[in-house]
Amino acid sequence: MSTLMLREGATERQISTTSTRWRNGVCEEISGVYEKTDTDGKFLYNKSKWNIIVESYVVHTNYDEYAIILSKKSSHHHGPTITAKLYGREPQLRESLLEDFRELARGMGIPEDSIFTMANRGECVPGEQEPEPTAPPRARRAVLPQEQEGSGAGQLLSELSRKEDSCQLGHAVGPCLGMFRRYFYNGSSMACETFEYGGCLGNGNNFVSEKECLQTCRTVAACNLPIVPGPCRGYSQLWAFDAVQGKCVLFNYGGCQGNGNKFYSEKECKEYCGVPGDGDEELLRFSN
């Protein structure tokens, strides 16, 4: 079984690392140094042999059981590469954690066939030969290529409850290194705006579409906002509440930089802004 040990480095800005891994049938020991950064949980590792700086993030950990580390390195020949690794204090981790890790890896764009679980072949002692297997190892899927000794994926956003409770939070990119276009609700502008999501953690103010964002977070105050087509040229017909006329009207939305006074059907607009439906005017007249 491969291992990773961390100790205090030569300076306060360094962390000393020692890892063991099976390679070509022999257990190797590799030492290195992580450089701390001003961002908590972010470290730099210099692979001088290849002239590469590796950025590593501790994406999630409960300290007593596991840690998920995401690394990014760039190569002139292959471009950027993202690696996710799941480390445990024990050789065997619970299946729910492994599944969370696989989900996280997939969310970071790691293909399913590139997610592996390291087989437990016993403790890796530097210099020892790998024992011959007496029976075919049981196949098990998990995270990254074997030589990279890790893997993983997990949604890991279970701390948040209902989406509506997160609408007043600021947008959170998260510590991962992806670039996914998402929407967040801006309470000041009462609009849903775009941001680049890293792919993990963050918070619940994070939506795949502007429609989902608005329908989750928009407040009744949006009905008093002006009708804003926006500067883009997508031109889709939507509904908005015209406060002067006191009714819902069609308008051409350009596709960007509008506000919350934007509805995807006349029915939605009327229900949201309190416009009487057909026949309701008579009921209101008799109730006065």
RAQUI-V984763 format. One record per backbone hydrogen bond with DSSP energy under -1.0 kcal/mol. NH is the residue of the N-H (numbers start at 1). CO is the residue of the C=O. If there is no record, write none. Layout:
BEGIN
NH:CO
NH:CO
END
This chain:
BEGIN
3:20
5:18
7:16
9:14
14:11
15:34
16:7
17:32
18:5
19:30
20:3
21:28
23:26
26:23
27:128
28:21
30:19
32:17
34:15
35:44
36:13
37:42
42:39
43:56
44:35
45:54
47:52
48:46
52:47
54:45
55:72
56:43
57:70
58:41
59:57
59:68
60:68
62:66
64:62
67:87
68:60
69:85
70:57
71:83
72:55
73:81
75:79
79:75
81:73
83:71
85:69
87:67
89:65
98:94
99:95
100:96
101:97
102:98
103:99
103:153
104:100
105:101
106:102
107:103
108:104
109:106
110:105
114:111
115:112
116:143
121:119
124:1
127:27
128:125
130:25
142:115
143:116
148:145
149:146
160:157
166:163
167:164
169:166
178:198
180:197
182:195
183:207
184:193
186:191
190:186
191:186
193:184
195:182
197:180
198:173
206:204
207:183
213:209
214:210
215:211
216:212
217:213
218:214
222:219
223:220
224:221
225:222
234:254
236:253
238:251
239:263
240:249
242:247
246:242
247:242
249:240
251:238
253:236
254:229
260:190
262:260
263:239
269:265
270:266
271:267
272:268
273:269
275:270
280:277
284:280
285:281
286:282
287:283
END
